[in-house]
Every structure is written in structure tokens, then in C-alpha cells.
Amino acid sequence: MASDFFTRVFSCQPDCCTQKVRDNSPHRPFLYESVLAGVPPKKSVGRSSTPPSFGGSWICVEVEGDMDGLLTEMNLDSQGRDQAQKARYGIGVQVQRITQKMDVFVIENSLGSSVTGQFSVGSGTQRITDQNGKPSLIEAWWEDDILCVKNMDMDANITAMTRRYRSGEQMVVEITSRKGTWVRRTFENFDVDKEEPVTFLPSDKQRNSEFEEVVVASSRLE
């Protein structure tokens, strides 16, 4: 049975969106086999001192890859996957509002429900809340101007890798699951009347009790 989350997301069918969903993209090589095998990622390879900017409000305008396969891996049943396909996988619906302060990110992801998370690039394993409101772990680092994120469950089992980068005026987010299923979502920036103020959490050197939980989870990776 499809979760309430996916029911809310994919019951919306935008009339104004005309971008194409590419269902049969060529197979993409899995770029992070070494990471999934437990090899430590490279850190900040070839990037200048100033990171690329992803700040702003972004709406999904295109989806490529095997979305049905990815949703299958997420244990979504056939009815839920059919709803997702009919709703064009969130094109014209999914919005990401990003506030960036150098290597610190606050990302509000709206897709049926809205979840906000913060993480710091290059600060090791950190705890965040996923789109279903459940706690999870991530580790983020730079490879050139690409923001790479390793996604894990609370037992530090790797679930997926993401790559976020700029392509001209667009923002691209690529997701590769542990089984190698690949999806790419393309976003375009849009203006909003008013940006809500964002409060950054303490830095890595000033962790509060919430961040201290990461230390316990990180020990499972050693």
C-alpha cells in the first residue's frame, strides 16, 4: 500500500508544466562503486576556496532515468508507482529552497510535505531528517564543483549517492541507489516575493546535543 506521503505528492497533476519526462535514458555508469564498497571518499578535490553557489528557490522541470526502478527500491507498490508516473514524478511540483553559507547548507525540500535539513560539507557524518520525517545520516564533500552526498540509514548502511551541480542557469541533482539505479532531476531558479530568515545551527566545533548524536553514529563506520 502506498504511503500517505506518496499519495499526497503524486495526487497533484500540474497543468502548466510542459517539460518532458525521459523514461528510457541511456544506462549511466555507477560513479561511486568505491564509496558504496566502503572506500573513503576524496575530499574537496580540485575545488577553489570559494564553493559554487546553490542558493535560491528551485523548481523541478525535468526528470530522467529509471524513476520506477528507484521507487521500487523504496518499497513503493505498483499503485503508488502508477500515481507517481501519472503525476510526472513531481515535475512542476517539487521545490527546493536553499540557503548556503560557504560549506554550510540549509535545504527546504517541498514535495507533498516540506522538510528542512542542515549539513556542513567536509564535516563528517551528520544527522538529518529525510522527506518522510525520519532521521538519517549523510556525509558531504566536494569533488571539483560537484557537491557529493552519501546517504545512510541510522545504522550507517549506505542507501544512495547524490551529486549536485550547476549546469548553466540550472541546478542538477543526480541520484544513484546502492543497486545502481540512476535518476537525474533538473531544477530552474524562480523568484519569490519574500525569503524567510534562516538560522544556522552551531558549527562543527560548537555542536549541541542534537549534533552529538552524530558522533555515536559515526563510530559505526569505523
N, CA, C and O of each residue as an XYZ file, in Angstrom:
888
protein
N       0.853     -1.205      0.000
C       0.000      0.000      0.000
C       0.875      1.235      0.000
O       1.825      1.322      0.777
N       0.570      2.178     -0.849
C       1.400      3.378     -0.955
C       1.291      4.179      0.326
O       0.235      4.230      0.956
N       2.397      4.805      0.707
C       2.402      5.619      1.916
C       1.593      6.891      1.697
O       1.373      7.317      0.563
N       1.147      7.501      2.821
C       0.409      8.755      2.732
C       1.242      9.820      2.059
O       0.717     10.673      1.343
N       2.563      9.770      2.294
C       3.449     10.776      1.709
C       3.369     10.749      0.185
O       3.180     11.792     -0.442
N       3.511      9.566     -0.417
C       3.491      9.492     -1.867
C       2.091      9.758     -2.408
O       1.946     10.284     -3.511
N       1.060      9.402     -1.646
C      -0.296      9.706     -2.090
C      -0.492     11.198     -2.214
O      -1.083     11.669     -3.185
N       0.007     11.960     -1.225
C      -0.125     13.422     -1.263
C       0.680     14.005     -2.412
O       0.214     14.900     -3.116
N       1.889     13.494     -2.597
C       2.775     14.053     -3.619
C       2.214     13.855     -5.011
O       2.136     14.802     -5.793
N       1.822     12.630     -5.325
C       1.528     12.304     -6.699
C       0.054     12.423     -7.052
O      -0.344     12.062     -8.159
N      -0.763     12.923     -6.130
C      -2.151     13.219     -6.471
C      -2.261     14.553     -7.188
O      -3.305     14.881     -7.750
N      -1.158     15.334     -7.165
C      -1.144     16.646     -7.822
C      -0.657     16.490     -9.252
O       0.400     15.899     -9.476
N      -1.401     17.006    -10.228
C      -1.004     16.933    -11.622
C      -0.950     18.334    -12.196
O      -1.988     18.900    -12.539
N       0.259     18.914    -12.308
C       0.377     20.287    -12.780
C      -0.032     20.435    -14.238
O       0.433     19.694    -15.104
N      -0.914     21.408    -14.502
C      -1.370     21.649    -15.867
C      -0.414     22.549    -16.628
O      -0.375     22.536    -17.858
N       0.373     23.348    -15.867
C       1.182     24.362    -16.529
C       2.534     23.830    -16.970
O       3.273     24.532    -17.661
N       2.872     22.616    -16.591
C       4.214     22.108    -16.850
C       4.240     21.324    -18.156
O       3.437     20.413    -18.354
N       5.160     21.677    -19.042
C       5.214     21.035    -20.347
C       6.527     20.304    -20.573
O       6.747     19.768    -21.659
N       7.420     20.268    -19.563
C       8.700     19.607    -19.743
C       8.512     18.103    -19.888
O       7.551     17.531    -19.374
N       9.428     17.484    -20.582
C       9.323     16.065    -20.896
C       9.938     15.210    -19.794
O      10.964     15.557    -19.209
N       9.280     14.081    -19.528
C       9.858     13.067    -18.662
C      10.510     12.019    -19.548
O       9.842     11.394    -20.371
N      11.802     11.827    -19.385
C      12.518     10.857    -20.192
C      12.568      9.538    -19.431
O      13.272      9.410    -18.429
N      11.811      8.558    -19.922
C      11.702      7.295    -19.197
C      12.806      6.311    -19.577
O      13.088      5.387    -18.814
N      13.423      6.487    -20.718
C      14.371      5.495    -21.216
C      15.745      6.109    -21.467
O      16.292      6.004    -22.565
N      16.291      6.745    -20.449
C      17.612      7.331    -20.585
C      18.648      6.230    -20.715
O      18.471      5.145    -20.162
N      19.742      6.499    -21.449
C      20.804      5.502    -21.562
C      21.330      5.131    -20.185
O      21.310      5.943    -19.260
N      21.801      3.897    -20.058
C      22.349      3.444    -18.781
C      23.553      4.291    -18.404
O      24.425      4.554    -19.231
N      23.590      4.707    -17.165
C      24.691      5.516    -16.667
C      25.611      4.654    -15.817
O      25.128      3.860    -15.010
N      26.921      4.787    -15.975
C      27.832      4.045    -15.110
C      27.693      4.500    -13.668
O      27.462      5.680    -13.403
N      27.832      3.571    -12.740
C      27.733      3.909    -11.331
C      29.050      4.529    -10.904
O      30.078      3.851    -10.871
N      29.024      5.824    -10.574
C      30.257      6.572    -10.363
C      30.852      6.378     -8.983
O      31.995      6.766     -8.746
N      30.089      5.775     -8.055
C      30.564      5.729     -6.687
C      30.606      4.312     -6.133
O      30.263      4.083     -4.973
N      31.027      3.357     -6.967
C      31.135      1.988     -6.507
C      32.122      1.869     -5.345
O      31.902      1.102     -4.408
N      33.214      2.637     -5.418
C      34.212      2.562     -4.351
C      33.657      3.077     -3.035
O      33.981      2.551     -1.971
N      32.812      4.113     -3.107
C      32.219      4.651     -1.881
C      31.250      3.648     -1.279
O      31.251      3.422     -0.068
N      30.422      3.045     -2.127
C      29.474      2.062     -1.633
C      30.180      0.841     -1.077
O      29.628      0.130     -0.237
N      31.397      0.592     -1.540
C      32.167     -0.534     -1.024
C      32.881     -0.190      0.273
O      33.534     -1.043      0.874
N      32.757      1.058      0.701
C      33.346      1.444      1.971
C      34.665      2.193      1.854
O      35.287      2.509      2.869
N      35.103      2.484      0.625
C      36.342      3.239      0.448
C      36.079      4.704      0.770
O      35.126      5.273      0.238
N      36.884      5.339      1.619
C      36.644      6.740      1.980
C      36.638      7.637      0.757
O      37.479      7.465     -0.126
N      35.712      8.595      0.674
C      35.647      9.496     -0.482
C      36.798     10.482     -0.494
O      37.399     10.772      0.541
N      37.095     10.988     -1.666
C      38.069     12.059     -1.789
C      37.449     13.347     -1.259
O      36.239     13.543     -1.366
N      38.260     14.213     -0.697
C      37.747     15.434     -0.093
C      38.172     16.663     -0.889
O      39.358     16.877     -1.139
N      37.190     17.463     -1.282
C      37.435     18.768     -1.890
C      38.472     18.716     -2.997
O      39.413     19.509     -3.010
N      38.302     17.783     -3.930
C      39.280     17.588     -4.984
C      39.197     18.712     -6.009
O      38.149     18.909     -6.625
N      40.267     19.437     -6.195
C      40.376     20.394     -7.281
C      39.483     21.608     -7.174
O      39.358     22.341     -8.155
N      38.851     21.866     -6.031
C      37.949     22.998     -5.940
C      38.667     24.203     -5.376
O      39.547     24.069     -4.525
N      38.288     25.395     -5.853
C      38.869     26.623     -5.335
C      38.349     26.873     -3.925
O      37.515     26.117     -3.428
N      38.835     27.923     -3.281
C      38.453     28.205     -1.901
C      36.993     28.631     -1.786
O      36.383     28.495     -0.726
N      36.437     29.146     -2.877
C      35.037     29.578     -2.863
C      34.160     28.521     -3.514
O      34.329     28.229     -4.698
N      33.220     27.937     -2.760
C      32.379     26.886     -3.348
C      31.362     27.472     -4.308
O      31.028     28.652     -4.201
N      30.860     26.676     -5.247
C      29.802     27.157     -6.140
C      28.541     27.471     -5.350
O      28.309     26.906     -4.282
N      27.736     28.369     -5.881
C      26.526     28.801     -5.173
C      25.302     28.034     -5.660
O      25.030     27.957     -6.858
N      24.571     27.467     -4.697
C      23.301     26.811     -4.991
C      22.139     27.540     -4.326
O      21.008     27.055     -4.349
N      22.408     28.687     -3.742
C      21.374     29.408     -3.017
C      20.240     29.867     -3.918
O      20.457     30.210     -5.080
N      19.032     29.872     -3.376
C      17.873     30.338     -4.128
C      16.715     29.372     -4.030
O      16.760     28.400     -3.276
N      15.684     29.644     -4.793
C      14.491     28.801     -4.854
C      14.459     28.108     -6.206
O      14.576     28.753     -7.248
N      14.300     26.785     -6.183
C      14.423     25.979     -7.386
C      13.201     25.077     -7.540
O      12.710     24.507     -6.566
N      12.712     24.955     -8.788
C      11.588     24.073     -9.070
C      12.010     23.028    -10.094
O      12.723     23.333    -11.051
N      11.566     21.802     -9.886
C      11.925     20.702    -10.785
C      11.234     20.869    -12.132
O      10.018     21.055    -12.196
N      12.016     20.803    -13.212
C      11.459     20.975    -14.550
C      11.681     19.759    -15.447
O      11.107     19.680    -16.533
N      12.506     18.816    -15.003
C      12.766     17.647    -15.846
C      13.244     16.490    -14.974
O      13.964     16.684    -13.995
N      12.827     15.279    -15.352
C      13.259     14.066    -14.664
C      13.738     13.074    -15.712
O      13.055     12.835    -16.708
N      14.908     12.500    -15.487
C      15.458     11.498    -16.387
C      15.847     10.268    -15.581
O      16.072     10.345    -14.373
N      15.922      9.135    -16.265
C      16.387      7.930    -15.614
C      15.271      6.981    -15.229
O      14.134      7.119    -15.681
N      15.608      6.023    -14.394
C      14.696      4.946    -14.025
C      13.992      5.281    -12.709
O      14.323      4.726    -11.661
N      13.014      6.197    -12.773
C      12.282      6.566    -11.573
C      11.466      5.394    -11.044
O      11.361      5.208     -9.832
N      10.892      4.610    -11.938
C      10.098      3.473    -11.492
C      10.972      2.489    -10.714
O      10.553      1.945     -9.692
N      12.184      2.268    -11.209
C      13.099      1.378    -10.514
C      13.505      1.912     -9.159
O      13.615      1.158     -8.192
N      13.731      3.231     -9.088
C      14.111      3.841     -7.816
C      12.978      3.729     -6.801
O      13.218      3.412     -5.636
N      11.739      3.988     -7.237
C      10.600      3.888     -6.335
C      10.358      2.443     -5.905
O       9.896      2.186     -4.793
N      10.673      1.503     -6.797
C      10.573      0.092     -6.427
C      11.540     -0.243     -5.302
O      11.195     -0.962     -4.364
N      12.762      0.290     -5.406
C      13.751      0.071     -4.352
C      13.319      0.716     -3.037
O      13.730      0.283     -1.961
N      12.486      1.755     -3.130
C      11.980      2.416     -1.929
C      10.734      1.710     -1.385
O      10.060      2.216     -0.488
N      10.440      0.518     -1.954
C       9.318     -0.317     -1.498
C       7.957      0.322     -1.752
O       7.007      0.081     -1.007
N       7.861      1.135     -2.802
C       6.566      1.691     -3.188
C       5.841      0.673     -4.068
O       6.431      0.140     -5.008
N       4.588      0.404     -3.778
C       3.862     -0.621     -4.526
C       3.485     -0.125     -5.919
O       3.706      1.039     -6.253
N       2.912     -1.020     -6.730
C       2.625     -0.697     -8.131
C       1.614      0.434     -8.249
O       1.718      1.265     -9.151
N       0.635      0.474     -7.345
C      -0.353      1.557     -7.391
C       0.311      2.906     -7.151
O       0.028      3.878     -7.851
N       1.193      2.960     -6.161
C       1.905      4.203     -5.879
C       2.812      4.611     -7.018
O       2.930      5.797     -7.327
N       3.459      3.631     -7.652
C       4.349      3.956     -8.781
C       3.548      4.464     -9.976
O       3.999      5.355    -10.695
N       2.356      3.895    -10.187
C       1.498      4.379    -11.274
C       1.069      5.821    -11.021
O       1.044      6.636    -11.944
N       0.731      6.136     -9.773
C       0.362      7.506     -9.425
C       1.541      8.447     -9.659
O       1.368      9.562    -10.151
N       2.723      7.994     -9.305
C       3.911      8.817     -9.497
C       4.162      9.101    -10.972
O       4.497     10.225    -11.347
N       3.999      8.081    -11.806
C       4.224      8.251    -13.235
C       3.203      9.203    -13.846
O       3.553     10.044    -14.675
N       1.933      9.073    -13.437
C       0.884      9.945    -13.972
C       1.103     11.392    -13.551
O       0.759     12.319    -14.285
N       1.674     11.580    -12.369
C       1.943     12.939    -11.885
C       3.310     13.438    -12.329
O       3.764     14.496    -11.893
N       3.971     12.667    -13.205
C       5.220     13.083    -13.842
C       6.323     13.299    -12.812
O       7.173     14.176    -12.966
N       6.296     12.488    -11.763
C       7.380     12.407    -10.786
C       7.733     13.754    -10.156
O       8.893     14.013     -9.835
N       6.736     14.597     -9.987
C       6.962     15.851     -9.279
C       7.417     17.007    -10.137
O       7.749     18.067     -9.606
N       7.444     16.838    -11.454
C       7.808     17.955    -12.330
C       6.797     19.084    -12.149
O       5.587     18.865    -12.203
N       7.304     20.275    -11.936
C       6.439     21.419    -11.712
C       5.877     21.491    -10.312
O       5.121     22.410     -9.996
N       6.235     20.528     -9.456
C       5.717     20.467     -8.089
C       6.839     20.550     -7.062
O       6.756     21.328     -6.111
N       7.883     19.755     -7.247
C       8.962     19.726     -6.262
C       9.720     21.048     -6.253
O      10.146     21.540     -7.298
N       9.881     21.615     -5.063
C      10.601     22.875     -4.885
C      11.683     22.688     -3.824
O      11.431     22.099     -2.772
N      12.870     23.182     -4.098
C      13.941     23.219     -3.109
C      14.352     24.664     -2.882
O      14.704     25.375     -3.824
N      14.303     25.094     -1.626
C      14.771     26.418     -1.240
C      16.064     26.235     -0.462
O      16.087     25.591      0.587
N      17.131     26.806     -0.984
C      18.465     26.547     -0.447
C      19.085     27.835      0.063
O      19.135     28.838     -0.649
N      19.550     27.799      1.289
C      20.369     28.868      1.852
C      21.761     28.296      2.087
O      21.916     27.263      2.738
N      22.761     28.969      1.557
C      24.132     28.466      1.619
C      25.043     29.516      2.220
O      25.005     30.686      1.839
N      25.853     29.086      3.154
C      26.864     29.942      3.755
C      28.193     29.211      3.649
O      28.591     28.470      4.549
N      28.878     29.437      2.517
C      30.097     28.702      2.177
C      29.803     27.202      2.129
O      29.132     26.735      1.209
N      30.300     26.440      3.111
C      30.131     24.997      3.113
C      28.955     24.530      3.962
O      28.765     23.327      4.141
N      28.173     25.449      4.482
C      27.011     25.103      5.300
C      25.742     25.328      4.488
O      25.539     26.396      3.910
N      24.887     24.297      4.455
C      23.669     24.337      3.658
C      22.437     24.142      4.537
O      22.434     23.311      5.446
N      21.394     24.917      4.256
C      20.058     24.663      4.781
C      19.158     24.469      3.564
O      18.995     25.381      2.754
N      18.574     23.273      3.441
C      17.763     22.945      2.276
C      16.351     22.587      2.729
O      16.151     21.656      3.509
N      15.380     23.341      2.227
C      13.975     23.016      2.440
C      13.457     22.334      1.176
O      13.395     22.947      0.111
N      13.093     21.087      1.302
C      12.615     20.311      0.164
C      11.113     20.113      0.294
O      10.639     19.508      1.256
N      10.357     20.632     -0.691
C       8.901     20.542     -0.664
C       8.437     19.623     -1.783
O       8.574     19.939     -2.965
N       7.889     18.491     -1.394
C       7.354     17.526     -2.349
C       6.215     16.793     -1.652
O       6.399     15.701     -1.113
N       5.050     17.402     -1.669
C       3.926     16.871     -0.924
C       3.937     17.365      0.511
O       2.946     17.911      0.996
N       5.054     17.173      1.184
C       5.288     17.748      2.501
C       6.602     18.507      2.438
O       7.368     18.353      1.487
N       6.864     19.321      3.443
C       8.067     20.145      3.446
C       8.963     19.733      4.607
O       8.518     19.657      5.752
N      10.232     19.469      4.299
C      11.220     19.083      5.305
C      12.456     19.938      5.113
O      12.923     20.117      3.988
N      12.990     20.469      6.206
C      14.187     21.299      6.158
C      15.325     20.611      6.907
O      15.143     20.115      8.019
N      16.491     20.588      6.285
C      17.650     19.989      6.923
C      18.876     20.844      6.720
O      18.965     21.608      5.759
N      19.826     20.710      7.634
C      21.091     21.427      7.531
C      22.260     20.446      7.607
O      22.225     19.467      8.353
N      23.291     20.732      6.819
C      24.516     19.946      6.906
C      25.694     20.819      6.515
O      25.531     21.875      5.905
N      26.874     20.362      6.876
C      28.109     21.077      6.572
C      29.007     20.180      5.741
O      29.267     19.037      6.116
N      29.479     20.690      4.620
C      30.331     19.919      3.727
C      31.711     19.732      4.368
O      32.303     20.683      4.879
N      32.207     18.506      4.334
C      33.534     18.221      4.863
C      33.583     18.054      6.367
O      34.667     18.067      6.950
N      32.422     17.896      7.019
C      32.371     17.780      8.478
C      32.025     16.380      8.956
O      31.570     16.201     10.085
N      32.237     15.394      8.107
C      31.997     14.021      8.518
C      30.524     13.656      8.505
O      29.707     14.322      7.870
N      30.200     12.583      9.219
C      28.838     12.070      9.254
C      27.954     12.959     10.115
O      28.322     13.335     11.227
N      26.781     13.288      9.582
C      25.852     14.182     10.267
C      24.435     13.623     10.183
O      24.089     12.888      9.259
N      23.632     13.990     11.168
C      22.252     13.533     11.220
C      21.331     14.571     10.593
O      21.462     15.768     10.849
N      20.388     14.096      9.762
C      19.378     14.967      9.171
C      18.029     14.253      9.244
O      17.939     13.129      9.739
N      16.986     14.913      8.749
C      15.661     14.325      8.653
C      15.311     14.146      7.186
O      15.419     15.090      6.403
N      14.887     12.930      6.801
C      14.565     12.691      5.394
C      13.164     13.201      5.073
O      12.478     13.742      5.940
N      12.738     13.023      3.800
C      11.475     13.588      3.349
C      10.271     12.962      4.038
O       9.194     13.558      4.068
N      10.442     11.771      4.590
C       9.359     11.118      5.313
C       9.360     11.475      6.791
O       8.576     10.928      7.567
N      10.255     12.408      7.187
C      10.307     12.832      8.577
C      11.104     11.917      9.477
O      11.060     12.055     10.699
N      11.835     10.981      8.889
C      12.614     10.033      9.675
C      14.082     10.468      9.733
O      14.591     11.050      8.775
N      14.766     10.189     10.851
C      16.183     10.551     10.945
C      17.040      9.674     10.036
O      16.757      8.491      9.846
N      18.081     10.266      9.485
C      19.031      9.530      8.655
C      20.392     10.197      8.780
O      20.528     11.232      9.432
N      21.388      9.604      8.156
C      22.749     10.127      8.217
C      23.234     10.477      6.819
O      22.857      9.842      5.835
N      24.082     11.507      6.752
C      24.725     11.844      5.486
C      26.182     12.224      5.735
O      26.573     12.567      6.850
N      26.966     12.153      4.674
C      28.313     12.718      4.660
C      28.477     13.454      3.336
O      28.193     12.891      2.278
N      28.928     14.697      3.380
C      29.016     15.529      2.177
C      30.450     15.982      1.940
O      31.188     16.258      2.886
N      30.837     16.056      0.674
C      32.156     16.537      0.305
C      32.112     17.106     -1.116
O      31.163     16.870     -1.863
N      33.142     17.847     -1.469
C      33.250     18.429     -2.805
C      34.143     17.559     -3.681
O      35.159     17.040     -3.220
N      33.764     17.405     -4.936
C      34.637     16.889     -5.984
C      34.597     17.917     -7.107
O      33.620     18.020     -7.849
N      35.678     18.669     -7.208
C      35.683     19.855     -8.068
C      34.528     20.755     -7.620
O      34.454     21.123     -6.448
N      33.626     21.115     -8.539
C      32.499     21.968     -8.171
C      31.217     21.168     -8.007
O      30.120     21.722     -8.088
N      31.350     19.869     -7.776
C      30.191     18.996     -7.578
C      30.052     18.693     -6.094
O      31.008     18.271     -5.444
N      28.854     18.913     -5.567
C      28.564     18.576     -4.177
C      28.096     17.126     -4.123
O      27.045     16.780     -4.663
N      28.888     16.288     -3.467
C      28.582     14.866     -3.365
C      28.074     14.554     -1.964
O      28.605     15.059     -0.975
N      27.055     13.728     -1.888
C      26.472     13.367     -0.597
C      26.252     11.859     -0.552
O      25.648     11.274     -1.450
N      26.755     11.251      0.508
C      26.499      9.840      0.776
C      25.340      9.747      1.758
O      25.430     10.265      2.871
N      24.270      9.103      1.366
C      23.069      8.967      2.191
C      23.075      7.617      2.898
O      23.345      6.587      2.281
N      22.775      7.629      4.197
C      22.810      6.397      5.001
C      21.608      6.335      5.924
O      21.013      7.357      6.266
N      21.259      5.106      6.325
C      20.247      4.969      7.368
C      20.923      5.140      8.728
O      22.127      5.390      8.793
N      20.168      5.007      9.801
C      20.706      5.269     11.129
C      21.664      4.186     11.612
O      22.306      4.340     12.650
N      21.762      3.090     10.860
C      22.760      2.066     11.149
C      23.993      2.231     10.277
O      24.848      1.348     10.212
N      24.072      3.382      9.605
C      25.206      3.733      8.744
C      25.320      2.839      7.516
O      26.405      2.703      6.951
N      24.214      2.228      7.095
C      24.189      1.489      5.836
C      23.920      2.461      4.693
O      22.957      3.226      4.742
N      24.751      2.435      3.683
C      24.610      3.365      2.569
C      23.362      3.018      1.758
O      23.155      1.864      1.384
N      22.534      4.030      1.491
C      21.311      3.830      0.717
C      21.386      4.428     -0.679
O      20.773      3.900     -1.607
N      22.125      5.519     -0.844
C      22.209      6.170     -2.151
C      23.331      7.199     -2.139
O      23.819      7.601     -1.082
N      23.731      7.618     -3.346
C      24.671      8.714     -3.527
C      23.989      9.796     -4.339
O      23.224      9.490     -5.255
N      24.251     11.053     -4.022
C      23.730     12.155     -4.828
C      24.865     13.065     -5.258
O      25.859     13.224     -4.550
N      24.700     13.657     -6.426
C      25.639     14.634     -6.961
C      24.833     15.865     -7.338
O      23.877     15.767     -8.107
N      25.203     17.012     -6.812
C      24.502     18.267     -7.084
C      25.489     19.216     -7.761
O      26.594     19.425     -7.260
N      25.091     19.794     -8.902
C      25.991     20.698     -9.609
C      25.188     21.679    -10.447
O      24.004     21.474    -10.715
N      25.862     22.752    -10.856
C      25.249     23.756    -11.730
C      25.535     23.411    -13.179
O      26.639     22.993    -13.528
N      24.527     23.592    -14.017
C      24.675     23.444    -15.455
C      24.084     24.692    -16.091
O      22.885     24.756    -16.359
N      24.928     25.673    -16.329
C      24.439     26.964    -16.772
C      23.606     27.605    -15.680
O      24.070     27.758    -14.550
N      22.366     27.984    -16.013
C      21.469     28.591    -15.038
C      20.666     27.550    -14.262
O      19.888     27.900    -13.375
N      20.850     26.287    -14.589
C      20.090     25.237    -13.948
C      20.881     24.568    -12.824
O      22.106     24.677    -12.763
N      20.171     23.882    -11.943
C      20.771     23.043    -10.915
C      20.372     21.602    -11.191
O      19.203     21.310    -11.445
N      21.339     20.712    -11.140
C      21.092     19.305    -11.445
C      21.395     18.467    -10.211
O      22.414     18.664     -9.550
N      20.500     17.530     -9.908
C      20.701     16.596     -8.799
C      20.598     15.179     -9.358
O      19.542     14.773     -9.843
N      21.695     14.433     -9.287
C      21.711     13.050     -9.736
C      21.694     12.122     -8.526
O      22.416     12.339     -7.553
N      20.870     11.096     -8.598
C      20.749     10.120     -7.520
C      21.105      8.746     -8.077
O      20.585      8.336     -9.115
N      21.982      8.047     -7.392
C      22.320      6.675     -7.744
C      22.099      5.806     -6.516
O      22.717      6.029     -5.475
N      21.226      4.822     -6.633
C      20.934      3.958     -5.493
C      22.061      2.956     -5.293
O      22.967      2.848     -6.119
N      21.996      2.239     -4.206
C      23.003      1.232     -3.914
C      23.045      0.144     -4.991
O      24.095     -0.442     -5.257
N      21.886     -0.114     -5.607
C      21.819     -1.135     -6.651
C      22.205     -0.588     -8.021
O      22.220     -1.325     -9.007
N      22.518      0.711     -8.082
C      22.951      1.297     -9.344
C      21.850      1.968    -10.141
O      22.097      2.408    -11.264
N      20.638      2.063     -9.600
C      19.550      2.763    -10.296
C      19.839      4.255    -10.301
O      20.166      4.845     -9.271
N      19.712      4.854    -11.483
C      20.141      6.245    -11.664
C      18.965      7.131    -12.059
O      18.161      6.765    -12.916
N      18.870      8.306    -11.422
C      17.840      9.304    -11.733
C      18.484     10.682    -11.711
O      19.334     10.961    -10.866
N      18.086     11.532    -12.628
C      18.557     12.916    -12.642
C      17.358     13.857    -12.656
O      16.455     13.728    -13.483
N      17.370     14.818    -11.708
C      16.327     15.837    -11.631
C      16.970     17.185    -11.934
O      17.998     17.533    -11.352
N      16.364     17.943    -12.845
C      16.865     19.252    -13.225
C      15.935     20.322    -12.676
O      14.713     20.219    -12.783
N      16.538     21.359    -12.082
C      15.779     22.442    -11.460
C      16.114     23.772    -12.124
O      17.222     23.976    -12.617
N      15.140     24.665    -12.125
C      15.354     26.029    -12.578
C      15.022     26.995    -11.453
O      14.112     26.753    -10.660
N      15.768     28.094    -11.392
C      15.575     29.084    -10.342
C      14.341     29.925    -10.639
O      14.057     30.244    -11.794
N      13.611     30.281     -9.587
C      12.474     31.175     -9.762
C      12.447     32.160     -8.610
O      12.938     31.875     -7.518
N      11.863     33.334     -8.871
C      11.824     34.391     -7.867
C      10.689     34.150     -6.889
O       9.632     33.637     -7.254
N      10.924     34.526     -5.646
C       9.872     34.500     -4.633
C       9.772     35.893     -4.042
O      10.746     36.646     -4.019
N       8.585     36.226     -3.568
C       8.361     37.581     -3.054
C       9.166     37.863     -1.800
O       9.652     38.976     -1.596
N       9.302     36.845     -0.963
C       9.967     37.081      0.311
C      10.675     35.825      0.756
O      10.080     34.748      0.784
N      11.931     35.954      1.103
C      12.687     34.834      1.629
C      12.618     34.850      3.148
O      12.893     35.871      3.777
N      12.252     33.719      3.735
C      12.196     33.635      5.183
C      13.611     33.612      5.759
O      14.498     32.992      5.172
N      13.844     34.277      6.899
C      15.164     34.242      7.506
C      15.531     32.835      7.948
O      14.677     32.083      8.416
N      16.791     32.484      7.802
C      17.271     31.156      8.151
C      18.273     31.265      9.286
O      19.182     32.093      9.241
N      18.107     30.437     10.295
C      19.040     30.397     11.414
C      19.922     29.177     11.270
O      19.435     28.048     11.237
N      21.232     29.407     11.184
C      22.164     28.307     11.062
C      22.431     27.707     12.431
O      22.549     28.427     13.422
N      22.524     26.397     12.480
C      22.844     25.704     13.715
C      24.317     25.892     14.052
O      25.073     26.379     13.212
N      24.751     25.518     15.265
C      26.156     25.687     15.642
C      27.090     24.991     14.667
O      26.726     24.000     14.036
N      28.294     25.523     14.555
C      29.285     24.959     13.654
C      29.749     23.612     14.182
O      29.362     23.183     15.268
N      30.595     22.949     13.382
C      31.092     21.633     13.756
C      31.845     21.674     15.088
O      31.874     20.676     15.809
N      32.446     22.804     15.417
C      33.213     22.924     16.649
C      32.330     23.332     17.826
O      32.791     23.387     18.966
N      31.067     23.616     17.546
C      30.154     24.054     18.596
C      28.883     23.216     18.554
O      27.775     23.752     18.554
N      29.048     21.923     18.520
C      27.909     21.028     18.390
C      27.027     21.088     19.634
O      27.519     21.161     20.760
N      25.705     21.055     19.406
C      24.792     20.939     20.519
C      24.443     19.474     20.719
O      25.036     18.602     20.085
N      23.486     19.197     21.594
C      23.169     17.810     21.917
C      22.684     17.034     20.702
O      22.938     15.835     20.587
N      21.980     17.720     19.786
C      21.499     17.025     18.590
C      22.664     16.562     17.733
O      22.645     15.447     17.212
N      23.682     17.411     17.580
C      24.811     17.058     16.759
C      25.683     16.004     17.433
O      26.377     15.257     16.743
N      25.666     15.925     18.750
C      26.488     14.949     19.450
C      26.046     13.524     19.132
O      26.836     12.587     19.253
N      24.787     13.358     18.725
C      24.321     12.037     18.359
C      25.051     11.512     17.133
O      25.142     10.301     16.931
N      25.572     12.419     16.316
C      26.295     12.022     15.114
C      27.569     11.283     15.474
O      27.964     10.350     14.776
N      28.211     11.687     16.546
C      29.460     11.059     16.953
C      29.242      9.583     17.230
O      30.068      8.751     16.854
N      28.136      9.252     17.884
C      27.828      7.861     18.179
C      27.593      7.081     16.896
O      28.098      5.973     16.722
N      26.802      7.691     15.986
C      26.504      7.021     14.728
C      27.751      6.862     13.878
O      27.910      5.858     13.184
N      28.653      7.864     13.930
C      29.857      7.821     13.108
C      30.761      6.678     13.525
O      31.475      6.119     12.692
N      30.743      6.328     14.777
C      31.630      5.256     15.245
C      31.302      3.926     14.597
O      32.143      3.029     14.546
N      30.056      3.796     14.092
C      29.681      2.552     13.439
C      30.370      2.386     12.088
O      30.448      1.278     11.557
N      30.866      3.485     11.537
C      31.539      3.434     10.248
C      32.989      2.989     10.372
O      33.600      2.583      9.383
N      33.540      3.061     11.570
C      34.956      2.767     11.767
C      35.202      1.261     11.851
O      36.343      0.830     12.016
